[in-house]
């Protein structure tokens, strides 16, 4: 921990991730929970008492990871089309430094 990033490495890595690469749910939750007027989340008892809230929570837990994987896979496969790979995406695959932030080694066009 340090004064610039008091919550540690997670905040630092999220700060470096462009908003278009964050799943919409994550970006929305970060916006909601960084607001000073953050509503109190429902308690477990409230969720279990309401079939609608329970269904929303179960669907969120099951579908958000699926959506993130499908989105990432599709976007990454698109970048492997020959012209895009040769001109843009090959920079990412030339990175030989295996560290947590190596996935961010991308051509600027990939951030668009």
C-alpha positions in Angstrom: 0.0 0.0 0.0 1.1 3.5 -0.6 -0.4 7.0 -0.5 -1.1 7.2 -4.3 -3.0 3.9 -4.4 -4.3 3.3 -0.9 -6.4 0.2 -1.7 -3.4 -1.6 -3.2 -2.7 -3.2 -6.5 -6.4 -3.9 -7.5 -7.2 -0.2 -7.8 -4.0 0.4 -9.7 -4.8 -2.4 -12.2 -8.4 -1.2 -12.6 -7.2 2.3 -13.1 -5.1 1.2 -16.1 -7.9 -0.8 -17.7 -9.7 1.3 -20.3 -13.5 1.5 -19.6 -14.4 -0.2 -22.9 -12.4 -3.3 -21.8 -14.3 -3.6 -18.5 -17.5 -5.5 -18.6 -20.5 -3.2 -18.4 -21.5 -4.7 -15.0 -18.1 -4.0 -13.5 -18.0 -0.5 -14.9 -21.5 0.2 -13.5 -20.8 -1.3 -10.1 -17.6 0.8 -9.8 -19.6 3.9 -10.7 -22.3 3.1 -8.2 -20.1 2.2 -5.3 -17.7 5.1 -5.8 -20.6 7.5 -5.5 -21.0 9.3 -2.2 -24.8 8.6 -2.4 -24.3 4.8 -2.6 -27.5 3.0 -1.6 -27.3 0.3 1.0 -27.3 -3.1 -0.8 -30.2 -5.5 0.1 -29.5 -7.9 2.9 -29.5 -11.7 2.3 -32.8 -12.0 4.0 -34.4 -9.4 1.7 -33.0 -11.2 -1.4 -34.2 -14.6 -0.2 -37.7 -13.2 0.6 -38.1 -11.8 -2.9 -38.3 -14.2 -5.8 -37.5 -11.4 -8.2 -34.3 -10.3 -6.4 -33.3 -13.9 -6.0 -33.7 -14.5 -9.7 -31.8 -11.3 -10.6 -28.9 -12.3 -8.3 -28.7 -15.9 -9.5 -28.8 -14.7 -13.2 -26.1 -12.1 -12.5 -23.8 -14.7 -10.9 -24.3 -17.1 -13.7 -24.6 -14.8 -16.8 -22.0 -12.1 -16.2 -19.0 -14.4 -16.3 -20.4 -16.1 -19.4 -20.9 -12.7 -21.1 -17.4 -11.6 -20.2 -15.9 -14.7 -21.6 -17.9 -14.6 -24.8 -17.1 -10.9 -25.3 -13.4 -11.3 -24.6 -13.1 -14.4 -26.9 -15.0 -12.7 -29.7 -12.9 -9.5 -29.5 -9.7 -11.4 -29.3 -10.6 -13.6 -32.3 -11.4 -10.5 -34.3 -7.9 -9.2 -33.6 -6.5 -12.4 -35.0 -7.8 -11.6 -38.5 -4.7 -11.4 -40.7 -4.6 -7.7 -41.4 -5.4 -6.7 -37.8 -3.0 -9.2 -36.4 -0.1 -8.2 -38.6 -0.6 -4.4 -38.2 -1.9 -4.2 -34.6 -2.3 -7.3 -32.4 1.1 -8.9 -33.1 2.6 -6.3 -30.6 0.7 -8.0 -27.8 2.0 -11.4 -28.7 5.6 -10.2 -28.9 5.6 -9.3 -25.2 7.8 -11.8 -23.4 7.5 -10.4 -19.9 5.2 -12.8 -17.9 3.9 -10.5 -15.2 0.4 -9.4 -14.2 0.3 -6.3 -16.4 1.6 -8.0 -19.5 -1.9 -8.3 -20.8 -2.0 -4.5 -21.1 0.9 -4.5 -23.6 -1.2 -3.5 -26.6 -1.1 -1.4 -29.6 -3.0 1.9 -29.1 -5.5 0.9 -31.8 -6.6 -2.0 -29.7 -7.9 0.4 -27.1 -10.4 1.9 -29.5 
